[in-house]
């Protein structure tokens, strides 16, 4: 087991900077690491990377072994389940040895059963299959590559797509003529994620980010015209709000959503009249969120289905109204329930599909619609296993009676199903192949820990079948607990390398997430944020008390806001863990939330609190900020990662945290920092590079928790 190292760790020079806010004064010795263009900063990050590689050199063979295990569980040449849209069905392929996907389509035979796609075939080899976009070609010459938007036009003749080659999430938009395979001269730099076609397939709408990376504008572009002639359609001046853009499945409207963490405002653009000004659905009202699904009735009129928390519907309710009618005239379809969270809606010609959460688990409810668009009855889609995750998959067509949904669990491989909305039957169309895997070798369970305030916290647990609960097993506990994001119990091929070595793997469904409804989120944010940390500690204590593991063999893992969780937990209870992995961790949260010039800071105040104007929130955030609460004590072994081009959590947060820990902590356990110098928040972009990175992380955990 790695402990003290023969290698001398890098030590960043201490250059005290006084940070003042009101009457409070903090001394930050490593504030200078924010100087991205300072050669000393780059040299320090490279030195940390070299130190990490040297300290973990003894795990090189283990890393290669785990990487080989991951590859052996992957069918490297494969194809996704095709999704119909118009005259075609769209799918993607992966090829052995290639980092990225190849996007394809073929003519869709609506009469009779479609021929299955050969997952081992080369893309474009069959006569009816065409390659639309090869990400591997686009990625050539770049250390990083990410595909953003991928939107075929309504006619199927054009493809709008966007790419990022730095990791900073600022994309370049292009349009490909699918009849010739050539890109049009239209090229638009510095766009965000949102993209939508008008009905004429000659007009594109896209979003732009501001200097703080906030999507704040919607622009209109006419193909064949100069980018300088593009027209601004919508702008959101409030820094708390960011803008999303998508084309409704019904095809009638382009939807503009401007939303903060608490409030939503929606505007609609008629796809048949793209030059018309956006139409407001309902004016924003602080604390009122709503999501709109336009629905085209058989008489071609449009009505809206709206999911909203208005009128005290904490877990949301579903209402409906004709296009243009005010909220006061909307009628209730599905009432609010204190026990069921309505998370999303998907509208089809004859049905609505409502994504729900109940008892901490996801489920799908189907509502049949009569010809006027009014709901008639409803039923639940029955998943293959009650304890797992079910969600609506890619469904591009409006006039269909077939729903594509996906299901997985901790032991069931990800599976795509086609569900007949009328007959209420499911057909398995694709299950992720995992060579050599037998789900009967593993077992999963759901247990409940008890938080200090008496709240019961669910855990999802998986391990090899027949595990003895005598505390001898190593274990890894994963957590996130922010933004109402749910960490559902899903399958992972890479996780098997832990389970096959006798590990227990558990997910802590802590407050701040959305597993148990809106109140679960509300009770883990703002002035209740500490519940997230103490919930995680309670889950770790539960694993030890139940005999799954001991503190000497327990590791923890979290990323981004989950990295903040790791930092807070090792400050509060460093004795509880043997090792922790904090990936792109938001650990210098107070300093970041005070700096309005940084990307996303202002939009984050409704999640974490505003320390600039609220003295109480300043003190509260300071009380748990991992960087501000580093103290002279023993800490677990720590592996910390960052991304030089990360626009969400700046690289200096993990770098500063490690620098401060290195001169403060009293133990000799490893403290390691690895910064991706050519990537952003998501780490390496290619799948083989991502698997190598995962093998690196897993080898660290195996080494620290088992000594092998």
Secondary structure, DSSP 8 states (H G I E B T S, - for coil): ---S-SS---------EEEEETTEEEEETTGGGG-TT-HHHHHHHHHHHHHHHHHTGGGHHHHHHHHHHHHHTS-SSEE---EEETTEEEEEEE-TT-SS-EEEEEE---SS------TTS-TT-STTEEEEEEHHHHTTT-S--EEEEEEE-TTSSEEEEEEESSSSS-EEEEEEETTTTEEEEEEEEEE-S-EEE-TTSSEEEEEEE-TTS-EEEEEEEETTS-GGG-EEEEE---TT-EEEEEE-TTSSEEEEEEE-SS-EEEEEEETT-TTS--EEEE---TT--EEEEEEE-TTS-EEEEEEE-GGG-TT-EEEEEETT--GGG-EEEE---SSEEEEEEEE-SSEEEEEEEETTEEEEEEEEE-TTS-EEEEEE---SSSSSEEEE-----SS-SEEEEEEE-SSS--EEEEEETTTTEEEEEEE---TT--GGGEEEEEEEEE-TTS-EEEEEEEEETT---SS-S-EEEE----TT--------TTTHHHHTTT-EEEEE--TTSSTT-HHHHHTTSGGGTHHHHHHHHHHHHHHHHTTS--GGGEEEEEETHHHHHHHHHHHH-GGG-SEEEEES----HHHHHH-TTSTTHHHHHHHH--TTT-HHHHHHHHHH-TGGG--SS---EEEEEEETT-SSS-HHHHHHHHHHHHTT----S-EEEEEETT-BTTB--SHHHHHHHHHHHHHHHHHHHH--
